[in-house]
Amino acid sequence: MKISMLIILILLAGMINCEILIPMDIVQTNHLKAYGIAFTALQKQFTVRWLLNYRGGSWLIPDSYEIEGLCHIRGVIYEQVSGGEVAAILAEIEESNMDAIILEKEPRIAVYVPPNHLPWDDAVTLALTYAEIEYETLWDPEVLTGKLDDYDWLHLHHEDFTGQYGKFYSSFRNTPWYQEEVRINEEMAARLGYNKVWQLKHAVVEKIYEYVRNGGFLFAMCAATDTFDIALAAAGIDICDAVFDGDGFDPDLNRKLDFSRTLAFTDFVLITNPYQYEFSGIDASDYAQLRGPEADYFALFDFSAKYDPVPTMLTQCHTSVINGFLGQTTSFHKRFVKKSVIILGESPGMEEVKYLHGNFGKGTFTFYGGHDPEDYQHRIGDPETVLDLHKNSPGYRLILNNILFPAAEKKKLKT
């Protein structure tokens, strides 16, 4: 009788303190919504553990009817695991290239977007909206007045920080949307006391630069990657042709670039021809286009979860090989990437970096080339990507990794 009671007590102990395991390997029905579950759990002050390299980067959350209900509503698979099973999982993690990272608090998220943006024209806002993760938007006035201090994480919409309107002049200068873009930016520059749009953008970049230095987390895609560094290197230098700002560029501009100020790139040369759809030699779009969608892919590097937790967090996925996708800036020629930068993903054998990360001051930056992971050649005016058709997109998972990694314990982010 005593033995039977002991067995019952042991079984009951195993059932107490159950947790919810949200697997992120190939069994998961909706990887993207799962990130939203983890974010909501943090908002509700649950302790969330991110199991790096365990079943694709799974989540472990204390069991509750509320979290279970959210999983059911959003179509996210979960497993109830007992205290004993959790102990076994953690023991496996301890003995392997894995780690269990505690997430402390949901990050405050901001997206830098112009007032005339379309919500579906940016992969990050698409991902945030689909995953049901809260964010706010800001633009030049908010950046310049110190609003960035209210946020932990900032995404740069595919902005051209050089003041050349994306170098769309050759193909789109007579279209209403391009003319509206010019009008809005010129009016904003004048309102904020700048003679030229490029001067305004350089000032905005300086504010974001200080935001990162002071501990902010910066994420950029497409043209916001290389044009951000170009604006830093060219601070105060006119690199715009007359078609963009009414006067010519500094003829000695390439000699004056200061690469000590850039975050990710160095030794690049600017392309000043306003009819050439390219900012500098950094971008490798032409090479990706030559390969075409069938042969364009990139591979994620494998990092040590215990010794390199941040790059490990940023590369959590259910596959290590991901289909490529184009953008105004698709990928980065490796020879222009600074040695101090961590390469997270690259096109094998191509000397092309797709995904990179680095530290600056107390903060970090992550650059991800391309426009939309599920639209290989996104063109202006194309219909929006419907993420309900891409619930398990590995390319979009990388975006969402970036959104949640600032929630990790600060001691882990310093390694």
C-alpha positions in Angstrom: 0.0 0.0 0.0 2.8 2.4 0.9 4.7 1.6 -2.3 1.5 2.2 -4.4 1.0 5.6 -2.7 4.7 6.5 -3.3 4.2 5.6 -7.0 1.1 7.8 -7.2 3.0 10.7 -5.5 5.9 10.4 -7.9 3.4 10.4 -10.9 1.6 13.4 -9.4 4.9 15.2 -8.9 5.7 14.6 -12.5 2.4 16.2 -13.5 2.9 19.3 -11.3 4.7 22.2 -12.7 3.9 21.1 -16.3 5.2 23.4 -19.0 4.3 24.0 -22.6 6.9 23.2 -25.2 6.4 24.9 -28.5 8.5 22.9 -30.9 10.2 24.9 -33.8 11.4 22.0 -35.9 9.5 20.7 -39.0 6.5 19.4 -36.9 5.5 23.0 -36.2 2.4 24.1 -38.2 2.9 27.8 -37.9 6.5 28.9 -37.0 5.7 32.6 -37.5 2.8 32.8 -35.1 4.8 30.9 -32.5 7.0 34.0 -32.1 3.9 36.0 -31.3 3.0 33.4 -28.6 6.4 33.8 -27.0 6.1 37.6 -27.2 2.6 37.6 -25.6 3.8 35.3 -22.8 6.5 37.8 -22.0 3.9 40.6 -21.9 2.0 38.5 -19.4 5.1 38.1 -17.3 5.6 34.4 -17.9 9.1 33.1 -17.8 10.0 32.1 -21.3 13.0 29.9 -22.1 14.4 29.9 -25.6 15.9 26.4 -26.2 18.8 27.2 -28.6 19.5 24.4 -31.2 16.9 22.2 -29.5 14.3 21.2 -32.1 14.9 24.2 -34.2 15.0 26.7 -31.4 11.9 25.8 -29.4 10.2 27.7 -26.6 9.5 26.5 -23.1 6.7 28.4 -21.2 4.9 27.6 -17.9 1.6 25.8 -18.6 -1.5 27.9 -18.5 -5.0 27.8 -20.0 -4.3 31.2 -21.5 -1.2 30.2 -23.4 -2.8 27.0 -24.5 -5.8 28.9 -25.8 -3.6 31.3 -27.8 -1.9 28.3 -29.4 -5.2 26.8 -30.4 -6.6 30.1 -31.8 -3.4 30.9 -33.8 -2.8 27.3 -35.0 0.5 26.8 -33.2 1.3 23.2 -32.1 2.5 22.7 -28.5 3.2 19.8 -26.2 2.6 19.6 -22.5 5.7 18.3 -20.8 6.0 17.3 -17.2 8.6 18.4 -14.7 10.5 15.2 -15.3 10.4 15.7 -19.0 11.6 19.2 -18.6 14.5 18.0 -16.5 15.4 15.5 -19.2 15.3 18.2 -21.9 17.5 20.5 -19.9 19.9 17.6 -19.2 20.2 16.9 -23.0 20.8 20.6 -23.6 23.5 20.7 -21.0 25.4 17.9 -22.7 25.0 19.2 -26.3 25.7 22.2 -28.5 22.5 23.8 -27.1 21.5 26.3 -24.4 18.4 27.4 -22.6 18.2 31.2 -22.6 15.8 33.0 -20.3 13.9 35.8 -21.9 13.3 38.6 -19.4 10.9 41.2 -20.8 9.3 41.8 -24.2 11.3 44.4 -26.2 9.7 47.8 -27.1 9.7 47.8 -30.9 9.8 50.7 -33.4 9.7 50.6 -37.1 11.2 53.6 -39.0 8.8 54.3 -41.9 7.8 57.3 -44.0 4.2 58.5 -43.7 3.3 57.4 -47.2 4.4 53.8 -46.7 2.2 50.8 -47.4 2.1 48.3 -44.5 2.6 45.3 -46.8 5.6 46.8 -48.6 8.0 45.8 -45.9 8.8 42.3 -44.7 9.3 43.3 -41.1 5.9 45.0 -40.7 4.3 42.1 -42.4 6.0 39.6 -40.0 5.2 41.7 -36.9 1.5 42.0 -38.0 1.1 38.4 -38.9 2.8 37.1 -35.7 0.6 39.6 -33.7 3.6 41.4 -32.1 3.0 44.9 -31.1 5.1 47.7 -32.6 5.0 51.5 -33.2 6.1 53.6 -36.1 8.2 56.7 -36.3 10.0 58.8 -38.9 12.4 61.7 -39.1 10.8 64.2 -36.7 10.5 61.5 -33.9 14.1 60.4 -34.5 15.5 63.9 -34.3 13.6 64.8 -31.2 14.9 61.8 -29.2 11.9 59.5 -29.4 14.3 56.5 -30.1 15.1 56.4 -26.4 11.6 54.9 -25.8 12.5 51.7 -27.7 14.8 48.7 -27.4 14.7 47.6 -31.0 14.5 49.6 -34.2 13.9 48.4 -37.8 14.8 50.5 -40.7 12.2 50.2 -43.5 13.9 50.0 -46.9 15.0 53.6 -46.7 17.6 55.4 -48.9 19.6 57.4 -46.3 21.8 58.9 -49.1 19.0 61.3 -50.2 18.8 59.9 -53.7 15.2 58.5 -53.5 16.3 54.9 -54.0 18.0 55.9 -57.2 14.8 55.3 -59.0 15.2 58.4 -61.1 16.0 56.7 -64.4 12.9 54.5 -64.4 10.3 56.2 -62.3 10.9 59.9 -62.2 7.6 60.6 -64.0 5.4 58.4 -61.9 3.1 59.9 -59.3 4.5 57.8 -56.5 8.1 58.9 -57.1 7.0 62.5 -57.3 5.1 62.1 -54.1 8.2 60.6 -52.4 10.2 63.7 -53.4 7.6 66.1 -52.3 7.1 64.6 -48.9 10.8 64.4 -48.2 11.6 67.9 -49.4 8.7 69.3 -47.3 10.0 67.4 -44.2 13.5 68.6 -44.7 12.4 72.2 -45.0 10.1 71.9 -42.0 13.0 70.6 -39.9 15.4 73.3 -41.0 17.5 71.5 -43.7 18.3 72.8 -47.1 18.6 69.4 -48.7 17.0 66.0 -48.1 20.4 64.3 -47.9 21.3 66.7 -45.1 18.2 65.6 -43.2 18.9 61.9 -43.8 22.5 62.3 -42.6 21.2 63.9 -39.4 18.8 61.0 -38.9 21.5 58.5 -39.4 23.7 60.2 -36.8 20.8 59.9 -34.2 20.4 56.2 -35.0 24.1 55.8 -34.8 24.1 57.2 -31.2 21.0 55.1 -30.4 23.0 51.9 -31.2 26.1 53.2 -29.4 24.0 53.7 -26.3 22.6 50.2 -26.3 19.9 50.1 -29.0 19.3 47.0 -31.2 19.2 47.9 -34.9 17.9 45.7 -37.7 17.9 46.7 -41.3 17.0 45.1 -44.6 17.3 45.9 -48.3 18.6 49.4 -49.1 18.6 50.5 -45.5 21.6 48.3 -44.9 24.2 49.8 -47.3 22.8 53.3 -47.5 23.0 53.6 -43.7 26.7 53.0 -43.8 27.2 55.1 -46.9 25.6 58.0 -45.1 27.8 57.5 -42.0 31.0 57.4 -44.2 29.8 60.5 -46.2 28.7 62.6 -43.2 28.3 66.2 -44.4 29.5 65.4 -47.9 27.3 66.0 -50.9 27.2 62.7 -52.8 23.9 63.6 -54.7 23.8 64.5 -58.4 21.9 67.6 -59.4 18.7 65.6 -60.4 18.3 64.8 -56.7 19.2 68.0 -54.9 19.6 70.8 -57.5 23.4 71.0 -57.6 26.3 68.7 -58.3 28.1 66.3 -56.0 31.5 66.8 -54.4 34.0 65.6 -57.1 36.3 64.4 -54.5 33.7 62.5 -52.5 35.2 59.0 -52.7 38.5 60.2 -51.3 36.7 61.9 -48.4 34.7 58.8 -47.2 35.5 57.9 -43.6 35.2 54.2 -43.1 36.1 54.4 -39.4 32.5 55.6 -38.8 30.7 52.8 -40.6 29.1 49.8 -38.8 29.5 46.9 -41.3 31.2 47.9 -44.5 34.5 49.4 -45.6 36.6 50.4 -48.6 33.6 50.7 -51.0 33.4 53.2 -53.8 30.2 55.2 -54.5 28.4 55.2 -57.8 27.4 58.7 -58.6 25.6 58.2 -62.0 22.0 59.0 -61.3 20.9 56.7 -64.1 22.5 53.7 -62.6 20.3 51.8 -60.1 23.1 51.2 -57.6 24.6 53.1 -54.7 28.1 51.5 -54.4 30.1 48.4 -55.0 28.7 46.7 -51.8 25.6 45.2 -53.3 25.8 41.9 -55.1 22.3 42.0 -56.7 23.6 41.5 -60.3 25.3 38.2 -59.3 22.1 36.9 -57.7 20.0 37.8 -60.7 22.4 35.9 -63.0 21.9 32.7 -60.9 18.1 33.1 -60.9 15.6 31.8 -58.4 16.4 28.1 -58.9 20.0 28.4 -58.0 19.9 31.3 -55.5 20.2 30.3 -51.9 22.2 31.0 -48.8 23.4 28.9 -45.9 23.3 29.7 -42.2 26.5 29.2 -40.1 26.4 26.9 -37.1 27.4 28.6 -33.9 28.2 27.4 -30.3 25.1 28.0 -28.3 26.9 28.2 -25.0 29.8 30.5 -26.2 28.1 32.5 -29.0 24.5 32.8 -27.8 23.6 35.9 -29.8 24.6 34.6 -33.3 23.0 31.3 -32.3 19.7 33.1 -31.4 19.8 35.0 -34.7 20.2 31.8 -36.8 17.6 29.6 -35.1 15.7 27.8 -37.9 14.3 24.5 -38.9 16.6 24.4 -41.9 20.2 25.7 -42.5 19.7 26.3 -46.2 17.3 29.1 -47.3 16.1 30.3 -50.7 17.5 33.6 -51.7 15.5 36.7 -52.6 16.3 39.9 -54.4 16.1 43.5 -53.2 17.4 46.9 -54.0 20.3 45.6 -51.9 20.2 41.8 -52.2 23.5 40.8 -50.5 26.9 42.1 -49.8 30.2 41.5 -51.5 32.3 39.8 -48.8 35.4 41.9 -49.6 33.6 45.1 -48.3 32.5 43.5 -45.0 34.5 44.6 -42.0 36.6 41.9 -40.3 34.9 42.6 -37.0 31.5 41.7 -38.3 30.0 38.2 -37.7 28.7 36.6 -40.9 25.5 34.7 -40.1 24.6 33.5 -43.6 26.2 33.6 -47.0 25.9 32.1 -50.5 28.2 29.1 -50.5 31.3 29.6 -52.8 30.1 33.0 -54.0 31.8 35.4 -51.6 28.4 37.0 -51.0 27.1 37.7 -47.5 23.4 37.7 -47.0 23.0 38.1 -43.2 25.5 39.7 -40.8 25.7 41.0 -37.2 28.0 43.1 -35.1 28.4 45.1 -31.9 28.8 48.8 -31.7 29.2 50.5 -28.3 26.7 49.0 -26.0 24.3 48.0 -28.8 24.2 45.8 -31.8 23.3 45.9 -35.5 22.0 43.2 -37.9 21.8 43.6 -41.6 19.7 41.2 -43.8 20.0 41.6 -47.6 16.9 41.5 -49.8 13.4 42.7 -49.7 10.9 39.9 -49.1 11.9 36.3 -48.2 8.8 34.9 -50.0 8.7 37.1 -53.1 11.9 36.4 -55.1 11.8 39.5 -57.2 9.5 42.0 -55.5 8.6 44.7 -58.0 7.0 48.1 -57.3 3.3 47.7 -57.3 3.3 43.9 -56.8 0.6 42.5 -54.6 1.3 41.9 -50.9 2.8 38.7 -49.6 0.1 36.7 -47.8 2.0 35.1 -44.9 -0.8 32.7 -44.2 0.5 30.9 -47.3 4.0 30.9 -45.8 3.5 30.0 -42.2 6.8 28.1 -42.0 8.9 30.5 -43.9 12.6 30.1 -42.8 13.5 33.5 -44.4 10.8 35.2 -42.3 11.9 33.3 -39.2 15.3 35.1 -39.3 13.4 38.4 -39.1 11.5 37.2 -36.0 14.6 35.9 -34.3 15.9 39.5 -34.4 12.8 40.8 -32.7 13.0 38.5 -29.7 16.7 38.2 -29.1 16.8 41.6 -27.2 14.6 40.0 -24.6 17.4 37.7 -23.5 19.2 38.1 -20.2 21.6 41.0 -20.5 24.5 38.9 -19.4 23.9 36.6 -22.4 23.8 39.6 -24.8 27.2 40.8 -23.6 29.0 37.6 -24.6 
